[in-house]
Amino acid sequence: MNNFFFENASRIVYKGDIVSFSVYKKVRKYIGAKTLDVGAGSGAFLRILNEKGKDAIGLDLVENPECNIIKGDATCFKFDHKFDTVLSLDIVEHLSKDDFGKMVCCVSECLKQGGFWIINIPYNERLMDSICICPSCGSRFHRFGHQVSYNDKEILSIIQRYESFKVVKKIKTNFHLLEELGLLASIFYISGAYRIKRKYFEKDLLLVLQK
């Protein structure tokens, strides 16, 4: 499975390829001049930042010099300078809780005092709904490689266990729907019943944390 990922990384469609601009519109005021994107994927968010004149670099398992993505481990990284903003968009769910704790420490180490950490994860994902079974060996695995499901209280409790961050912004939304329907999705969300919101809109949890 790991060989497949490395051999086909350039052809994989990441969630960020679809929803990056919708995420950017929600968090742009918190993105400083120097930004690190941990788990940069194809570099979709980095391309937006570069177009906006930001000094942005990405970190991922697969290097991509064209998008300024360096090869590295999201649970063990270090830089000789500090960043104004660190992004962790749709990567936390791929890590065990112990590995996420390691990421928290790394982020805190490379983030300036007063800087922002922006996280996006699936909200309260039902992991069993996406379990696949290999027809050859019978192994069970999540089709997107997700390991952990979080709500807002659970992820914040883990973060605060390692480092102290202030919650600046917290949004439950559905970035796929926002990308596809635009303003119509926003109007529907504002006018929709709570039960409808929970079913269709509370798919993503976006957090902006300040060190």
C-alpha positions as CSV (number, residue, x, y, z in Angstrom):
1,M,0.0,0.0,0.0
2,N,2.9,2.4,0.8
3,N,4.5,1.6,-2.5
4,F,1.3,2.4,-4.3
5,F,1.1,5.8,-2.6
6,F,4.6,6.8,-3.5
7,E,4.4,5.6,-7.0
8,N,1.1,7.3,-7.7
9,A,1.3,10.4,-5.5
10,S,1.3,12.8,-8.5
11,R,-2.0,11.3,-9.8
12,I,-3.9,11.2,-6.5
13,V,-6.8,13.7,-6.2
14,Y,-6.6,15.2,-2.7
15,K,-9.5,16.8,-0.9
16,G,-7.4,20.1,-0.9
17,D,-7.5,20.0,-4.7
18,I,-11.3,20.5,-4.5
19,V,-11.9,22.7,-1.4
20,S,-8.8,24.8,-0.9
21,F,-10.2,28.1,-2.0
22,S,-13.3,27.7,0.2
23,V,-11.0,27.0,3.2
24,Y,-8.8,29.9,2.3
25,K,-11.8,32.3,2.3
26,K,-12.6,31.3,5.9
27,V,-9.1,31.7,7.3
28,R,-7.2,34.3,5.1
29,K,-7.1,36.9,7.8
30,Y,-5.1,34.5,10.0
31,I,-2.4,33.7,7.4
32,G,0.8,35.6,8.0
33,A,3.7,36.3,5.7
34,K,5.6,33.1,6.5
35,T,3.5,30.0,6.4
36,L,4.1,26.2,6.8
37,D,1.6,23.7,5.3
38,V,2.1,20.4,7.1
39,G,0.6,17.6,5.0
40,A,0.6,19.8,1.9
41,G,-0.6,17.0,-0.5
42,S,-0.6,18.2,-4.1
43,G,0.2,21.8,-3.1
44,A,-3.3,23.2,-3.9
45,F,-3.3,25.5,-0.8
46,L,0.3,26.5,-1.4
47,R,-0.5,27.7,-4.9
48,I,-3.2,30.0,-3.5
49,L,-0.8,31.4,-0.9
50,N,1.9,31.9,-3.5
51,E,-0.5,33.8,-5.8
52,K,-1.3,36.0,-2.8
53,G,2.4,36.8,-2.3
54,K,2.9,34.7,0.8
55,D,6.2,33.1,1.7
56,A,4.8,29.5,2.0
57,I,6.5,26.1,2.2
58,G,4.9,22.7,2.4
59,L,5.9,19.5,4.2
60,D,4.8,16.0,3.0
61,L,5.9,12.4,2.6
62,V,6.5,13.1,-1.1
63,E,8.7,16.0,-2.2
64,N,7.4,18.4,-4.9
65,P,9.9,21.2,-5.7
66,E,7.4,22.8,-8.2
67,C,5.1,23.6,-5.3
68,N,7.9,24.2,-2.8
69,I,7.0,21.0,-0.9
70,I,9.9,19.4,1.0
71,K,10.0,15.8,2.1
72,G,9.3,15.3,5.8
73,D,7.4,13.6,8.6
74,A,4.4,15.4,10.1
75,T,5.2,14.0,13.5
76,C,8.9,14.9,13.5
77,F,10.0,18.2,11.9
78,K,12.1,21.2,12.8
79,F,13.1,24.4,11.2
80,D,15.8,27.0,12.0
81,H,13.2,29.8,11.8
82,K,9.7,30.5,13.1
83,F,6.4,30.7,11.1
84,D,3.5,33.2,11.4
85,T,1.1,30.5,10.5
86,V,1.0,26.7,10.4
87,L,-1.6,24.7,8.4
88,S,-2.7,21.2,9.1
89,L,-5.5,20.6,6.6
90,D,-7.0,17.2,6.5
91,I,-4.0,15.4,7.9
92,V,-4.7,14.9,11.6
93,E,-7.2,12.2,11.0
94,H,-4.5,10.1,9.3
95,L,-2.4,10.0,12.5
96,S,-2.8,8.0,15.7
97,K,-3.5,10.1,18.8
98,D,0.1,9.6,20.0
99,D,1.5,10.8,16.7
100,F,-0.9,13.7,16.8
101,G,0.6,14.6,20.1
102,K,4.1,14.7,18.5
103,M,2.8,16.9,15.8
104,V,1.4,19.4,18.4
105,C,4.8,19.7,19.9
106,C,6.5,20.2,16.5
107,V,4.0,22.9,15.5
108,S,4.4,24.7,18.8
109,E,8.2,24.7,18.4
110,C,8.2,26.3,14.9
111,L,5.3,28.7,15.4
112,K,5.9,32.3,16.5
113,Q,4.4,33.5,19.8
114,G,1.0,35.0,18.8
115,G,1.0,33.0,15.5
116,F,-1.9,30.9,14.3
117,W,-2.3,27.2,13.8
118,I,-5.1,26.3,11.4
119,I,-6.6,22.8,11.5
120,N,-9.3,21.2,9.3
121,I,-10.5,17.6,10.0
122,P,-13.6,15.5,9.3
123,Y,-16.1,16.2,12.1
124,N,-17.4,13.2,14.0
125,E,-16.6,10.9,11.1
126,R,-18.2,7.5,11.2
127,L,-15.0,5.5,10.4
128,M,-16.8,2.2,9.9
129,D,-18.9,3.6,7.0
130,S,-15.7,3.8,4.9
131,I,-14.0,0.5,5.9
132,C,-12.9,-1.6,2.9
133,I,-11.9,-5.3,2.9
134,C,-9.1,-6.5,0.6
135,P,-10.4,-9.4,-1.5
136,S,-7.0,-11.0,-1.6
137,C,-5.9,-11.0,2.1
138,G,-9.0,-10.0,4.0
139,S,-7.3,-7.0,5.6
140,R,-9.7,-4.2,6.7
141,F,-8.7,-0.6,6.1
142,H,-10.3,2.9,5.8
143,R,-10.6,3.8,2.1
144,F,-8.9,7.2,2.8
145,G,-6.5,6.0,5.4
146,H,-8.2,7.7,8.3
147,Q,-7.3,6.4,11.8
148,V,-9.1,8.6,14.3
149,S,-12.4,10.4,14.4
150,Y,-12.7,13.6,16.5
151,N,-15.3,16.1,17.7
152,D,-14.2,19.6,18.8
153,K,-13.9,18.7,22.5
154,E,-11.8,15.6,21.8
155,I,-9.2,17.2,19.5
156,L,-8.9,20.3,21.8
157,S,-8.4,18.1,24.9
158,I,-5.4,16.3,23.1
159,I,-3.9,19.6,22.0
160,Q,-4.1,21.2,25.4
161,R,-2.5,18.1,26.9
162,Y,0.7,19.1,25.2
163,E,0.6,22.8,24.6
164,S,-1.5,25.8,25.5
165,F,-3.4,27.3,22.5
166,K,-6.2,29.8,22.5
167,V,-9.2,29.0,20.3
168,V,-9.8,32.0,18.0
169,K,-12.3,30.4,15.6
170,K,-14.3,27.2,15.4
171,I,-16.5,26.3,12.5
172,K,-18.5,23.2,11.6
173,T,-19.3,23.2,7.9
174,N,-19.1,21.2,4.7
175,F,-16.4,22.5,2.4
176,H,-17.3,20.1,-0.5
177,L,-20.9,21.6,-0.5
178,L,-19.6,25.2,-0.2
179,E,-17.3,24.6,-3.2
180,E,-20.1,23.1,-5.3
181,L,-23.0,25.3,-4.4
182,G,-21.3,28.5,-3.3
183,L,-23.6,31.2,-2.0
184,L,-26.6,28.9,-2.3
185,A,-25.1,26.6,0.3
186,S,-24.5,29.5,2.7
187,I,-28.1,30.7,2.3
188,F,-29.4,27.1,2.8
189,Y,-27.2,26.8,5.9
190,I,-28.5,30.0,7.4
191,S,-32.2,29.2,6.8
192,G,-32.0,25.4,7.3
193,A,-33.3,23.5,10.3
194,Y,-30.8,22.2,12.9
195,R,-31.4,18.6,11.9
196,I,-30.6,19.4,8.3
197,K,-27.5,21.3,9.3
198,R,-26.2,18.4,11.3
199,K,-26.8,15.9,8.4
200,Y,-25.5,17.9,5.5
201,F,-23.3,20.7,6.8
202,E,-21.4,19.5,9.9
203,K,-18.9,17.4,8.0
204,D,-15.8,19.4,8.6
205,L,-14.4,21.0,11.7
206,L,-12.2,24.1,11.1
207,L,-10.1,25.4,14.0
208,V,-8.0,28.5,14.3
209,L,-5.7,28.4,17.3
210,Q,-3.4,31.1,18.6
211,K,-0.1,30.4,20.4
